[in-house]
Amino acid sequence: MKQLDEQHAKANRAGRNSLAEAFMAMETADECRALLRDLTTPAELEALVDRWLVAQLIDAGLPYREIHNRTGVSVTTVGRVARFLEMGHGGYRLALQRLQEAPMQEGQNQNGPHKGDR
């Protein structure tokens, strides 16, 4: 991650806030997928999808090695996701809870990402 002086750090915080607002402005999962595809390279999107899948599998109680075998994600990354799930900023946990509480919305797929999303 790049080192930022105070001026650039302030701009970076404003940019993160603006990015969060852009995601919140999306009304459907399809719109959010389009924004993600525009914002990220295929490799970056694949890494995000992998981390989200790992978070779901950890939450379901699967052992790290089983998660690695199912996803191909390194055990180190599985451990990192687990740490953030338990001691991070609360984003993974909140998203998991909200998805468990919410009925399926249009454009969502219970079986995971759509083809072409990775």
CORJOWO-V480927 format. One record per pair of residues at least 24 apart in sequence whose C-alpha atoms are under 8 Angstrom apart, sorted by the first residue. I is the first residue (numbers start at 1). GAP is how many residues later the second one is. If there is no record, write none. Layout:
# CORJOWO-V480927
i=I gap=GAP
i=I gap=GAP
This chain:
# CORJOWO-V480927
i=28 gap=77
i=28 gap=78
i=28 gap=79
i=29 gap=76
i=29 gap=77
i=29 gap=78
i=29 gap=79
i=30 gap=77
i=30 gap=78
i=33 gap=84
i=37 gap=80
i=42 gap=76
i=43 gap=75
i=45 gap=72
i=45 gap=73
i=46 gap=71
i=46 gap=72
i=49 gap=64
i=49 gap=69
i=51 gap=26
i=51 gap=27
i=51 gap=30
i=52 gap=40
i=54 gap=24
i=54 gap=27
i=55 gap=26
i=55 gap=27
i=55 gap=30
i=55 gap=37
i=56 gap=40
i=58 gap=24
